[in-house]
Amino acid sequence: MWRIGSVVAKLYAPGSARPLFPNDPLAEAAALRALAGTGLAPGLLLAGPGWIAYRFVPGTPWNHDPRPVAQALAAVHRHPPPPGLRPMPLGDQALMASARAMAHPGLPPPPMVPPVAAPAPCLLHGDAVPGNILTGPQGLTLIDWQCPGLGDPAEDLALFLSPAMQQLYRGAPLSPAETAAFLAAYPDADIVARYRLLRPLLHWRIAAHCALRAAEGTADYRAALGLELAAL
């Protein structure tokens, strides 16, 4: 990734996709086009095979007060999605099938959750971790849209609330008070209730991603894995 004045250029590395994070430049370009003018994402300038260029967004990575993040994610989830985004698992059965496909040696089996009907799919950011949320004069902007999809907003809530992802990108998990403030600020009570039901399975999938990255030799993910498993 390079910044030249007001332009950010991103070149995608071959082989960077993971089951939870597919890192698709075409999907990122589609998401930025769909969100043009909303302030929720950078403005797309150009895109080509394996690269995109977009307008630089001033700001610093989010690190406190989760309430505006909840509101920004809700705005994303209400926005009409562009065509062609990947379908993500909906309902407990599809989520369990996805989890089993991500099973990694050393992990406990995926936890059982109550039956949850498949909701109507919404636009998801797909990688809503602190490092991808900028706080600036324009408010909150989400960047790095390389993993968008059509799915259950509970997935975005889980990624933001993940102890592992908070540790990796902010240096510490959210406190119980911060978690409660985030969930209280998210305006759709049905989605919050569904997140609570699916929470063990959603966070198990994040733990599976951490286990994969740790096995690849990324040391920070070993400690993050322990945090995620402890929170199940």
For each residue, the residues with C-beta under 8 A, 3 or more apart:
1: 8 9 10 11
2: 8 9
3: 7 8 9 56
4: 7 9
5: 56
6: 55 56
7: 3 4 45 53 54 55 56
8: 1 2 3 42 53 54 55 56
9: 1 2 3 4 51 52 53
10: 1 25 51 52 53 54
11: 1 50 51
12: 16 23 25 50 51 146
13: 16
14: 50
15:
16: 12 13 23
17: 21 22 23 24
18: 21 22 23 209 212 213
19: 22 101 102 208 209 212
20: 102 147 205 206 208 209
21: 17 18 126 127 146 147 209
22: 17 18 19 27 86 146 147
23: 12 16 17 18 146 147
24: 17 27 28 86 146 147
25: 10 12 28 29 47 49 50 51 52 146
26: 29 30 47
27: 22 24 30 31 84 85 86 145 146 147 148 149
28: 24 25 31 32 47 52 144 145 146 148
29: 25 26 32 33 44 47 52
30: 26 27 33 34 82 83 84 85 148
31: 27 28 34 35 41 82 85 123 145 148
32: 28 29 35 36 41 42 43 44 52 54 145
33: 29 30 36 44 82
34: 30 31 79 80 81 82 123
35: 31 32 38 40 41 76 79 145
36: 32 33 41 43 44
37:
38: 35 41 75 79
39: 138 139 141
40: 35 72 75 76 79 140 141 142
41: 31 32 35 36 38 141 142 143 145
42: 8 32 54 55 56 57 141 143
43: 32 36 54 55
44: 29 32 33 36 47 52 53 54
45: 7 53 54 55
46: 52 53
47: 25 26 28 29 44 51 52 53
48: 51 52
49: 25
50: 11 12 14 25
51: 9 10 11 12 25 47 48
52: 9 10 25 28 29 32 44 46 47 48
53: 7 8 9 10 44 45 46 47
54: 7 8 10 32 42 43 44 45
55: 6 7 8 42 43 45
56: 3 5 6 7 8 42
57: 42 134 136 138 141 143
58: 134 136 137 138
59: 134 135 136 137 138 141
60: 63 134 135 136
61: 130 131 133 134 135 169 170
62: 69 130 133 134 135 140 170
63: 60 130 170
64:
65: 68 181
66: 69 70 160 174 178 179 181 182 185
67: 70 71 181 182 184 185
68: 65 71 72 135 139 140 185
69: 62 66 72 73 128 133 140 160 182
70: 66 67 73 74 182 183 185 186 187
71: 67 68 74 75 185 186 187
72: 40 68 69 75 76 133 139 140 142
73: 69 70 76 77 125 128 153 156 157 160 186
74: 70 71 77 78 153 186 187 188
75: 38 40 71 72 78 79
76: 35 40 72 73 79 123 124 125 142 156
77: 73 74 122 123 124 153 156 188 191
78: 74 75 122
79: 34 35 38 40 75 76 123
80: 34 123
81: 34 85 121 122 123 148 150
82: 30 31 33 34 85 123
83: 30
84: 27 30
85: 27 30 31 81 82 123 148 149 150
86: 22 24 27 148 149 150
87: 90 121 149 150 151
88: 121 124 126 149 150 151 152 155
89: 94 95 97 98 151 152
90: 87 94 95 118 119 121 151 152
91: 94 95 116 117 118 119 152
92: 95 96 113 114 115 116 197 198 201
93: 96 97
94: 89 90 91 97 98 118
95: 89 90 91 92 98 99 113 116 198 201 202 205
96: 92 93 99 100 110 113 201
97: 89 93 94 100 101
98: 89 94 95 101 102 205
99: 95 96 102 103 110 201 204 205 208
100: 96 97 103 110
101: 19 97 98
102: 19 20 98 99 205 208 209 212
103: 99 100 107 109 110 208
104: 107 208 211 212 215
105:
106: 211
107: 103 104 204 207 208 211 229
108: 111 229
109: 103
110: 96 99 100 103 201 204 205
111: 108 200 201 204 232
112:
113: 92 95 96 116 197 198 199 200 201
114: 92 197
115: 92
116: 91 92 95 113 194 197 198
117: 91
118: 90 91 94
119: 90 91 122 152 191 194
120:
121: 81 87 88 90 150 151 152
122: 77 78 81 119 150 151 152 153
123: 31 34 76 77 79 80 81 82 85 148 150
124: 76 77 88 148 149 150 151 152 153 155 156
125: 73 76 128 132 142 145 147 148 156
126: 21 88 145 147 148 149 151 155 156 159
127: 21 132 144 145 146 147 159
128: 69 73 125 132 133 142 156 159 160
129: 132 133 159 160 162 165 166 168 169
130: 61 62 63 133 160 165 166 169 170
131: 61 144 168 169 170
132: 125 127 128 129 142 143 144 169
133: 61 62 69 72 128 129 130 140 141 142 143
134: 57 58 59 60 61 62 140 141 142 143
135: 59 60 61 62 68 139 140
136: 57 58 59 60 139 141
137: 58 59
138: 39 57 58 59 141
139: 39 68 72 135 136
140: 40 62 68 69 72 133 134 135
141: 39 40 41 42 57 59 133 134 136 138
142: 40 41 72 76 125 128 132 133 134 145
143: 41 42 57 132 133 134
144: 28 127 131 132
145: 27 28 31 32 35 41 125 126 127 142 148
146: 12 21 22 23 24 25 27 28 127
147: 20 21 22 23 24 27 125 126 127
148: 27 28 30 31 81 85 86 123 124 125 126 145
149: 27 85 86 87 88 124 126
150: 81 85 86 87 88 121 122 123 124
151: 87 88 89 90 121 122 124 126 155
152: 88 89 90 91 119 121 122 124 155 191 194 198
153: 73 74 77 122 124 156 157 188 191
154: 157 158 191 194 195 198 202
155: 88 124 126 151 152 158 159 202
156: 73 76 77 124 125 126 128 153 159 160
157: 73 153 154 160 161 182 183 186 191 192 195
158: 154 155 161 162 195 198 199 202 203 206
159: 126 127 128 129 155 156 162 165 206
160: 66 69 73 128 129 130 156 157 165 182
161: 157 158 166 174 179 182
162: 129 158 159 165 166 203 206 228
163: 166 167 173 174 224 227 228 230 231
164: 167 168 206 207 210 221 224 225 227 228
165: 129 130 159 160 162 168 169 206 224
166: 129 130 161 162 163 169 170 172 173 174
167: 163 164 170 171 172 173 223 224 227
168: 129 131 164 165 220 221 224
169: 61 129 130 131 132 165 166
170: 61 62 63 130 131 166 167
171: 167
172: 166 167
173: 163 166 167 227 231
174: 66 161 163 166 178 179 182
175: 178 179
176: 179 180
177: 180 181
178: 66 174 175 181 182
179: 66 161 174 175 176 182 183
180: 176 177 183 184
181: 65 66 67 177 178 184 185
182: 66 67 69 70 157 160 161 174 178 179 185 186
183: 70 157 179 180 186 192 195
184: 67 180 181
185: 66 67 68 70 71 181 182
186: 70 71 73 74 157 182 183 191 192
187: 70 71 74
188: 74 77 153 191 192
189: 192 193
190: 193 194
191: 77 119 152 153 154 157 186 188 194 195
192: 157 183 186 188 189 195 196
193: 189 190 196 197
194: 116 119 152 154 190 191 197 198
195: 154 157 158 183 191 192 198 199 202
196: 192 193 199
197: 92 113 114 116 193 194
198: 92 95 113 116 152 154 158 194 195 201 202
199: 113 158 195 196 202 203
200: 111 113 203 204 232
201: 92 95 96 99 110 111 113 198 204 205
202: 95 154 155 158 195 198 199 205 206
203: 158 162 199 200 206 207 228 231 232
204: 99 107 110 111 200 201 207 208 232
205: 20 95 98 99 102 110 201 202 208 209
206: 20 158 159 162 164 165 202 203 209 210 228
207: 107 164 203 204 210 211 225 228 229 232
208: 19 20 99 102 103 104 107 204 205 211 212
209: 18 19 20 21 102 205 206 212 213
210: 164 206 207 213 214 221 222 224 225 228
211: 104 106 107 207 208 214 215 221 225
212: 18 19 102 104 208 209 215 216
213: 18 209 210 216 218 221
214: 210 211 217 218 219 221 222 225
215: 104 211 212
216: 212 213
217: 214
218: 213 214 221
219: 214 222 223
220: 168 223 224
221: 164 168 210 211 213 214 218 224 225
222: 210 214 219 225 226
223: 167 219 220 226 227
224: 163 164 165 167 168 210 220 221 227 228
225: 164 207 210 211 214 221 222 228 229
226: 222 223 229 230
227: 163 164 167 173 223 224 230 231
228: 162 163 164 203 206 207 210 224 225 231 232
229: 107 108 207 225 226 232
230: 163 226 227
231: 163 173 203 227 228
232: 111 200 203 204 207 228 229
